Amino acid sequence: MKIELSAISRKAQGTGASRRLRKAGRVPGIVYGGTEPALIDLDHNTLYYSLRKEGIHASILTLDLDGKKEKVLLRDFQMHPFRQQVQHIDFQRVEENKKIHMKVPLHFINADTAPGVKLSGGVVSHVMNDLNVACLPADLPEFIEVDLSTLALGHPIHVSDLILPKGIEAAGIHIENAVVATVQVPRGAVEAEALAAAEAAAAAAADAKAAAKPD
């Protein structure tokens, strides 16, 4: 997915300047990495709706800054505590030959055919919704697919089970052992099963006691 954002340079800094920008429908931000940091501002509404797209959070973006385009990553943004308003945004310049670390969304497929669901009546639980990866910018995927077709009760899928795209590696200490998804039996089903077992045990005990009584 190709996403392009437009921004202009700003010179004014400080809380007061940022407040004036927000009142004017603009969002203060910064671009850093590679060369000197650049202070910028962007149109709020355009940026707000762009941030609702999944792809913007795990893609190489094109930032048109004063007519000059450069490749960047979205690194951080702050929202107002209770208004639907973007307060500030940070971008990082991309260097083609330098590995980047990004969180990539996980897309789960074949949940309905998972043995733990189809045969055991369980419900899939997504322990992870994204994965921190390391790769060159050109290899960065928009998402990573997680196939749940073999997910069985008591046998969770780990990061080491994922088929990662070429050039992608999971980043983090002991990340290979991290659980991505599992199947859980609904609490109500467990309680119903326990109740049925208890009733069966009570009935068996009553039968045994009756059989033991002398004629």
N, C-alpha and C positions, 0 to 999 in steps of 0.2 A: 504494500500500500504506500503510495507516494503522497506525503502530506507536506504542504508548503505554508509557512506562516510569514506574514509581513510585519516588520518592526521598523521603528525609527530611533535614531540615537537621541539620548537626552543628556543634558549637562547638570541640571538641577538635582541635588541630592538631599537626603534628610527626610524626616517624618512629614514636615509641612509640605514639601514638594510632592511627596508620594500621595498625600491626602488630596492635593489639588488635581493630580493626574486621575485619581480614582473618581473624583467628582465629575471630571470631564469625560468619563467613560473609557479611560485608558488604564492599562495595567503596567506598573513598573516591573522591570526585570533586569537580568544580567546575563551576559555570555562570557564564559571563561574557558581557559585551557588553550595551550598552543602559543598564543600571543597575549597581549595585554587585555585584561577584562574590559568589556564594553557595557556601559549602562544603556538600557533600551526601554522603550515602552511599546505596547501593542494594543489594538482595539479590543475592548473587553468582551463584547458579545461574540465576536468571531472566535476569540480564544476560548471562551467558556464552552461553546458548542463543539469546538475541536477537542477539548479535553474529555468530552463524553464518548469519544471514539476509542475503542480498545487499542487500535493500531498506534496511536500517538505515543503510548506509554512504552512501547517496545519496538520502535522503528527509528531508522535514520531519517531525520527531518531536514527539510530545506528551509533555511531561514533567510528571507530576503531583507537584508538590513541596509536601508538607504540605497536600494537598487543593486546592492552587491550580494550575491547568493553564496551561502556556505552551509556545509553539512554539520548538523548538531544533534545532540541527544537531549531529551527532556530529563532533567535531573531532579527537580523538585518544584512544587508550587504550594502556596498557602491559600486556604479559603477563609472567608469571614466565618466567625463562630456560628452565626445563625442565618446570615443572608446568603443567597446564591451569588456570591461575588468573589472573584479571584483577586487576592490581595497582592501577590508577588509571584514571579516565576523565574526559575534558573535553567539555563541551557549550558551544555558543555560542547565545545568544538570537537569534531571527530578527526583523528589522524588515521589515515587509511592503513598504515602498517603497524599500528599499535592496538593490542587487544583491549577490548572494553568489557566491563562487567555490567550486566543488565538483568532485570527480572523479566522473564518471558511468560506470558499467560499459558496455562495448560488447558487444552481442549479435550474433554473426555468423550469417548465414543463407545458404542456397543454395550452400554450399561444394561440394556434390557435382555441381552443374551448371556450375561455373566452367570456362571453356575451358582454362585452364591445368592443371586436374585431369583433365577429361574427355578432352581431345584431346592433351595433352602429357605426361600421366602424372605431373604434379607433385603436390606436397603443399603445402597452405596453411600459411603461417607467420604467426601473429598477432604483429606487431611491437608493437602497443599493445593493452592489455586494458581500458583506461579512458581517458577524455578529460576534461581540465580545462576546465570551462565557466564562463561568467558569465551570470547571469540573475536575474530577480526570483524570490523564493521560490515564488510561485504557479506559475511556469513550469517549475520543476525537474522533469525527467523521471526515472523510476526507472532507465531505461537508454536507450541510443541504438542503433538497429538499423543494422547494416552489411551491405548486400546484396553478396554476392560473385559474383553470377551473370555479371558481365562481366569478372571477374579473369582475366587472361591471363598467360602466361609472359613475363617481362620488362616487364610493365606493372602496377606496384603501385598499390594504392588509397591516395590521400593524404587528409589531413583535408579539403582543399578539395573532394574528391569526395563527401563525406558529405552526406546530406540531413538537416539538423538540424531539430528541432521548432521551432515558432514561438516567438520570444522567446529562443532559445538561441544563444549565440555561443561559438566556441572561444576559449579564453584562453591567451595565451602568445606570446612573440616568435617570429615566423616559423613559427607553428604550422601554417599552411595547407599548408606544404611537407612536413610530417612524414608519414612512411609509416605507414599503419595496418595493412596486410596485403599480403603478396606470395606468389607461388608459387615454390617451389624444387623442382628436380629432385632426387630422393634421391641421395645420394652414391654408393651402389652402382650405380645406373643410369648415372650419369655415368662411373664407372670402367669399367663393362661396355661402354659405348659407345666409350670411348677405346681399350679393349683390342681391340674388334672392328675399329675403324678402323686400329689398328696392325697387326693380323693381315692385314687386307685389303691394306694398303700393302705389307707384307712379301711377301704372295703375288703381288701385281702386280709387285714388283721381281724376284722369282724367275722369273716368267713372261717378263719382259722380258730377263732375263739368259740364260735358256734359248733364247729366240728369236734372240738375238744370236750364239749359238755357230755356227761354220761347220759344215756338214753333213759 
